[in-house]
Amino acid sequence: MKIRLFRNIVLICLLAGLLVPVSAADSKNSDEWQFEGDVYLWGASIDAKPDGGDNVHISFSDLLDNLDMAFMGGFVASKGKWSVVTDLIYLDVEDDQTGSARVLGHNIRTKVDIGLEAWIVTLAGGYTVMETDEFRLDILAGGRYTWIKLPLEFDIGALKEKTSPSEHIWDGIVGVRGDVVLADKWSIFYRADVGSGGSDLTKQGLLALEYEFDSFVASVGYRYMDYDLRNDLDDLTIKGPIAGVRYRF
C-alpha cells in the first residue's frame, strides 16, 4: 500500500506538469519574474558508514520494497540574469533481515533492522555569466542543510544492541548550472557543486538529457551526491538514474 501510494503521488505530480502551460514569454533575459518547478524520481542506491562500523548499503529495489515516504523536487525563480534555486529531498526507508547462525552446535535466530531517514535542502543564488542561443552557464553560491538518521538494531539470540547515529549538517556550497542545446527541442542540463562546513566535503553532480514538449520538459539522467562526514557518520553516498518533468508558470 505504501509503494502504491508513493507511485500515485509521483503520477499526480507528473500529470500536473502536463497541465501547466509553458509561459509564452520565454526570453532568458526577460525583466519579468519567471518560475520553474520540477518533480522527479531518483532511482538511487544509498551507502552510509557509521563511525567505526561497517558500510550499510540500501539498493534501489530495497528502497521501493521498504519505502515509507519520499519526495524529490525543486523550484527556480529568475529575473534577468539573476535566479534563486532550491532543491528538496526527503527519504524515509527501513528494512529488516532475519536468518540464523550456528553457534556451538545450536541454531540461533538473528535479526537486523536497518533504517534511514534524511532531509536534504539546498538553497542557492545564481547569476548568468555566459549565454548564447546554444549554451548557458550560471554560477551558484548558497548553502545546503542535511539531516540524516541511521537507526540500526541487532538481535542475535540473547544479544541485543541498538544504535541510532544522526547528523545535522550545514554546508556552504559553490557551483555551476546551465544547459546546452543539441537540436530542436533537445538539450542537455547540467549542475555541479561542492562545499564544506558541517561536513569535511559535500559534492554533487547532475547530468540530464531533456526534451521540450508543448507544455512541459521531460528529462532523464544521472545524479550523484556524496558527503565526507564527521562524528556519528563517516560517509554518505546517494547515486543513481533520475527521470522527471519540469514546468514553467
Buried (B, 14 or more C-beta within 10 A) or exposed (E): EEEEEBEEBBEEBBEBBBEBEBBEEEEEEEEEEBEBBBBBBBBBBBBBBBEEBEEBEBBBEBBBEBBEEBBBBBBBBBEBEEBBBBBBBBBBBBBEEEEEEEEEEEEBEBBBBBBBBBBBBBBBEBEBEEBEEEEBBBBBBBBBBBBBBBBBBBBBEEEEEEEEBBBEBEBBBEBBBBBEBEEEEEBBBBBBBBBEBBBEEBBBBBBBBBEBEEBBBBBEBBBBBBBBBEEBBBBBBBBBBBBBBBBBE
